[in-house]
Amino acid sequence: MRPGFGSDVRRWLHEEGYRSRHCNRPGSSSSNLLLVRSAAARVLVLHLLTTPRSTADVVQPAATAMLTEEFAPRRQTLINLWEDQWSEHSGIVRSRLLTKLGRSERLMARTTTARRIDAATLDTFLLDNHLWGATKARYRYGLYDRSGDLVAVASFSARWKVRRHGGEPRASHELIRYCSRRGETVVGGITKLIAAFRRDASPDEIVTVIDRDWGEGGGWSTIGFQPLKSLPQVQFYVGPDGRRCHLGGGPNPHRRRLPDDLASAVEQLEDATAVERFLAQHSYYPVHDAGAQRHLLKLTQVEQPP
């Protein structure tokens, strides 16, 4: 690991009043794990993922997912911290880390008002406060405090019909995004936003996707969400600018992609090995996240077939 990234993280933690030290996994001499303790007895382990600058820097595709699985049963929370996120979305990353360590301003949802918001309001808030940025949604809601400031948002998909275990079709929606304002935790915020959505859409269930780079999402179980399905790792490519990008197209204009000339050339290649070889020649190297977990919230009973 290059010293700059890790040193920056440790320096910032020290400035915020947190102790940290490098720790090793059994049988490994790697120094890319950083143990952080807080006064609230919370423990984070930061897996520092440095941007590769050559083929030799590329870690095994399954490495992040395997490490996440290894830490899942522990009381320590593992976060896969990417160098490009640290540098590009520093405010959001730092806010999330402090929240994980138990430091954020707490606002009670009962003091807020939930109402529908437009796409522009949602997108602006998400780009300022959510690591995954903005995306299209059918339903959009916000929580406003007593001063009229927007403090949290949630977005939901259009309805589709789903059969669970051979039962009757159910009205299913996806909770696409939820986040509060940086530096704040709205206690009961997601519950209040879901309640507003239920009044409008009458869903039977809601599914959402948890980013496993930021832990196992245990807090979602406290409001009724249960793990439904593990999703595969996402492959990115890191180019000369040090930022991850996706292959191919897609509907989200805020998602970074390969330059058009490289993307067109990749489409003509026959297999993944040829793609990686070609992109490496242009200083683009593959990296993989830890995958995601789909969670389900049942709002009505599932009717089983006779």
Order of alpha helices (4+ residues) and beta strands (2+ residues): alpha-beta-beta-beta-alpha-beta-alpha-alpha-beta-beta-alpha-beta-beta-beta-beta-beta-alpha-beta-beta-beta-beta-alpha-alpha-beta-beta
